Amino acid sequence: MKWTQEEAIAFECARECITDMMAICSGQIAEQKASNTPDASRVQLLETELARLASERACLRGTDAAEIARIRASYGKVIRDHRAGQKHPMAA
């Protein structure tokens, strides 16, 4: 299958969004584990979310324009907020 340049860029951006989300999640896991009072259930939720994100990234296909758009919109906001210093819980 041939992709347009825009489709290829959107796909790579979506993958990078997932990778950024994984990094945020990993950071939250590290913060919990470094805490004087780590929350084991929170760590488990975050580890589950990290695995889900890894699977989502592995399964993402360039032909799924709707999924790519969803990832870029929803994860993009979380990433922008995180970089602006606003905290987002990764797993509710």
C-alpha positions as CSV (number, residue, x, y, z in Angstrom):
1,M,0.0,0.0,0.0
2,K,1.2,3.5,-0.8
3,W,0.6,6.3,1.7
4,T,0.5,9.9,1.0
5,Q,3.1,12.1,2.7
6,E,0.3,13.5,5.0
7,E,-0.8,9.9,6.0
8,A,2.7,8.9,6.8
9,I,3.3,12.0,8.9
10,A,0.0,11.5,10.7
11,F,0.9,7.8,11.4
12,E,4.3,8.7,12.8
13,C,2.9,11.6,14.9
14,A,0.3,9.1,16.4
15,R,3.1,6.7,17.2
16,E,5.1,9.5,18.9
17,C,2.1,10.5,20.9
18,I,1.8,7.0,22.2
19,T,5.5,6.9,23.0
20,D,5.2,10.2,24.9
21,M,2.2,8.9,26.8
22,M,4.3,5.8,27.7
23,A,7.1,8.1,29.0
24,I,4.6,10.1,31.1
25,C,3.3,6.9,32.5
26,S,6.8,5.5,33.2
27,G,7.6,8.8,35.0
28,Q,4.5,8.4,37.2
29,I,5.5,4.9,38.0
30,A,9.0,6.0,39.0
31,E,7.5,8.8,41.1
32,Q,5.3,6.3,43.0
33,K,8.1,3.9,43.5
34,A,10.4,6.7,44.8
35,S,7.8,8.0,47.2
36,N,8.1,7.4,50.9
37,T,4.6,5.9,50.8
38,P,4.2,4.3,47.3
39,D,0.7,3.3,46.3
40,A,0.9,-0.3,45.1
41,S,-2.5,-0.2,43.5
42,R,-1.6,3.0,41.6
43,V,1.6,1.4,40.4
44,Q,-0.3,-1.6,39.2
45,L,-2.8,0.6,37.3
46,L,0.0,2.6,35.7
47,E,1.8,-0.6,34.7
48,T,-1.4,-1.9,33.2
49,E,-1.8,1.4,31.3
50,L,1.8,1.2,30.1
51,A,1.3,-2.3,28.7
52,R,-2.0,-1.2,27.0
53,L,-0.2,1.8,25.4
54,A,2.6,-0.5,24.2
55,S,0.0,-2.8,22.6
56,E,-1.8,0.1,21.1
57,R,1.4,1.3,19.5
58,A,2.3,-2.1,18.2
59,C,-1.2,-2.6,16.7
60,L,-1.5,0.8,15.1
61,R,-1.8,0.7,11.3
62,G,-1.3,3.5,8.8
63,T,-4.6,2.6,7.2
64,D,-6.7,3.4,10.3
65,A,-7.2,7.2,9.8
66,A,-9.9,7.4,12.5
67,E,-7.7,5.8,15.2
68,I,-4.8,7.9,14.2
69,A,-6.9,11.1,14.5
70,R,-8.3,10.0,17.9
71,I,-4.8,9.3,19.2
72,R,-3.4,12.6,18.0
73,A,-6.3,14.6,19.4
74,S,-6.8,13.0,22.8
75,Y,-3.2,12.1,23.6
76,G,-1.9,15.3,22.1
77,K,-3.9,17.3,24.7
78,V,-2.6,15.3,27.6
79,I,1.0,15.7,26.3
80,R,0.6,19.4,25.8
81,D,-0.9,19.8,29.3
82,H,1.9,17.7,30.8
83,R,4.6,19.8,29.2
84,A,2.8,22.9,30.5
85,G,3.1,21.5,34.0
86,Q,-0.5,20.3,34.4
87,K,-0.8,16.8,35.9
88,H,-3.0,14.3,34.2
89,P,-3.7,10.9,35.9
90,M,-2.7,8.2,33.4
91,A,-5.1,5.7,34.8
92,A,-8.3,6.5,36.7
